[in-house]
Amino acid sequence: MSAAQTDILSFKESDMPGVRVYFHSSGQRNQECRAAGAPSWVRSKPCISAGKTEYCAFTKPSFSSSEGVSVVTTPERLSKLAKGIFSDKPGQAQLSHNSADSYEDAEIPGKGIGLIATKPIRTGQRIMARTPAVMLDRGALDTLSEDESVELLIQGVEALPSVHRDRYLNLTTHMSVPSREMRISQIFAVNSFRTGVGDQGADFHSVFTEISRLNHDCRPNCVYYFDPETLSNKVYAVRDIMPGEEITVSYIDGFQTAAGRQARLHEHWGFECGCPACTAEPFLVSESDSRIEQILQLWSELDDYSAKASTSVKAPSPEKAELLIELYRLERLEGRMQEAYYRAAVEYLGVGKIVPAMRYARLCIDSGLKFKGPGKVFIASMEDLLKNPTGHKYWRFRLSESTDA
Ligand SMILES: C[S@@+](CC[C@H](N)C(=O)[O-])C[C@H]1O[C@@H](n2cnc3c(N)ncnc32)[C@H](O)[C@@H]1O
């Protein structure tokens, strides 16, 4: 047992408004307070102060079907979050565990462990929705020293229920590490995601043990997004996946040439990407690079919202947006089709063509909801377009007064 755990002593109620934190001397005492219906946050000790701000590691062992979660943050922020996103929601448990039988862990040559589909998975199917093991407040990372942040991280990981803690400790470190403490810290460095928790204005770095097993592919068959409402990272298939196929996501922006992607992955993740798009025959890599350059060029032309429709080569047009859609398809960027559909909807509306504009707006909403999640500004804009196309801000915006649609 680590120093952090032995410090979780003396049963007392915290002075924090809104959330009651119990320091417990034994599992039994903690059990007692939960049996009495009390909120079950446990605070590890010691907390660490930076000026007037105190950061502590809090653990809720009962969270998400008793997988548990640890949060390194201030008592004040925990107090707010505990009333909202950490309150036990019906369905959270189900969210956490569904579809777990559609994949399994496997050793992937050159990539370490990855997840392999064990059943056919359909486009749009949700494969996972997992809550985090540990969350570190961005403020702690910014204001505490590295050693202090790591100390709180270690407290949080050690206080997790054993199954979740072991899953955390099994994650990759990239390199051999001499101690358990360094292992915890290195796992965090290699596997954490940025997770903003919405209107609470909180910004965390979080580790999701199962999702961290997903390897990178520059043309992945899945996308993921963090849903602050359910505090879960959700993974969706962007195309049909066959049993035996590896389930992959992209760690980086795919709109870079192969050399650019390799450099980025090397710089930020320290590995040489062995995905099919990077290891294809040189002529295929070169064709893909040209498509990427064409996509970037089209973006910059379509991004000029002051440009009017004209015969100039650089002028934006619905035809250019159609070409963009085709290039996204050829590049197998199914998880980002909503971006190209959005541009097509805007360009058609911009020259006064309502029917194709509405068709692409529907496609954009469909893909956007599936692959980016609800509550996005571009989806609201497409919904406005469907409700009232001629009242939309982009209605005929590409036409000058004298030009006909
Ligand atoms: C978040 S982990 C993914 C799971 C990891 N393979 C494991 O064994 O736990 C990221 C690490 O997996 C490996 N990896 C992921 N995608 C890869 C790829 N396309 N090519 C080579 N290695 C990859 C790299 O070592 C990377 O740092």
The ligand as an SDF file (V2000), in Angstrom:
LIG
                    3D

 27 29  0  0  0  0  0  0  0  0999 V2000
   -2.6210    5.0140  -26.6400 C   0  0  0  0  0  0  0  0  0  0  0  0
   -1.4740    3.7380  -26.9000 S   0  0  0  0  0  0  0  0  0  0  0  0
   -2.3540    2.5580  -27.8260 C   0  0  0  0  0  0  0  0  0  0  0  0
   -2.3200    1.1780  -27.2060 C   0  0  0  0  0  0  0  0  0  0  0  0
   -0.9570    0.5530  -27.1570 C   0  0  0  0  0  0  0  0  0  0  0  0
   -0.6220   -0.0890  -28.4320 N   0  0  0  0  0  0  0  0  0  0  0  0
   -0.8210   -0.4630  -26.0310 C   0  0  0  0  0  0  0  0  0  0  0  0
   -0.1050   -1.4420  -26.2020 O   0  0  0  0  0  0  0  0  0  0  0  0
   -1.4060   -0.2270  -24.9710 O   0  0  0  0  0  0  0  0  0  0  0  0
   -0.4400    4.5300  -28.0610 C   0  0  0  0  0  0  0  0  0  0  0  0
    0.7980    3.7350  -28.4260 C   0  0  0  0  0  0  0  0  0  0  0  0
    0.4880    2.6170  -29.2700 O   0  0  0  0  0  0  0  0  0  0  0  0
    1.4560    2.4750  -30.3310 C   0  0  0  0  0  0  0  0  0  0  0  0
    0.8130    2.7660  -31.6210 N   0  0  0  0  0  0  0  0  0  0  0  0
   -0.4430    3.2420  -31.8040 C   0  0  0  0  0  0  0  0  0  0  0  0
   -0.7360    3.3430  -33.1060 N   0  0  0  0  0  0  0  0  0  0  0  0
    0.3530    2.9460  -33.7950 C   0  0  0  0  0  0  0  0  0  0  0  0
    0.6590    2.8620  -35.2010 C   0  0  0  0  0  0  0  0  0  0  0  0
   -0.2130    3.2100  -36.1470 N   0  0  0  0  0  0  0  0  0  0  0  0
    1.8840    2.4210  -35.5550 N   0  0  0  0  0  0  0  0  0  0  0  0
    2.7940    2.0570  -34.6060 C   0  0  0  0  0  0  0  0  0  0  0  0
    2.5640    2.1300  -33.2660 N   0  0  0  0  0  0  0  0  0  0  0  0
    1.3570    2.5680  -32.8650 C   0  0  0  0  0  0  0  0  0  0  0  0
    2.5130    3.5250  -30.0460 C   0  0  0  0  0  0  0  0  0  0  0  0
    3.5050    2.9310  -29.2570 O   0  0  0  0  0  0  0  0  0  0  0  0
    1.7440    4.5490  -29.2530 C   0  0  0  0  0  0  0  0  0  0  0  0
    2.5590    5.3570  -28.4540 O   0  0  0  0  0  0  0  0  0  0  0  0
  1  2  1  0
  2  3  1  0
  2 10  1  0
  3  4  1  0
  4  5  1  0
  5  6  1  0
  5  7  1  0
  7  8  2  0
  7  9  1  0
 10 11  1  0
 11 12  1  0
 11 26  1  0
 12 13  1  0
 13 14  1  0
 13 24  1  0
 14 15  1  0
 14 23  1  0
 15 16  2  0
 16 17  1  0
 17 18  1  0
 17 23  2  0
 18 19  1  0
 18 20  2  0
 20 21  1  0
 21 22  2  0
 22 23  1  0
 24 25  1  0
 24 26  1  0
 26 27  1  0
M  CHG  2   2   1   9  -1
M  END
$$$$
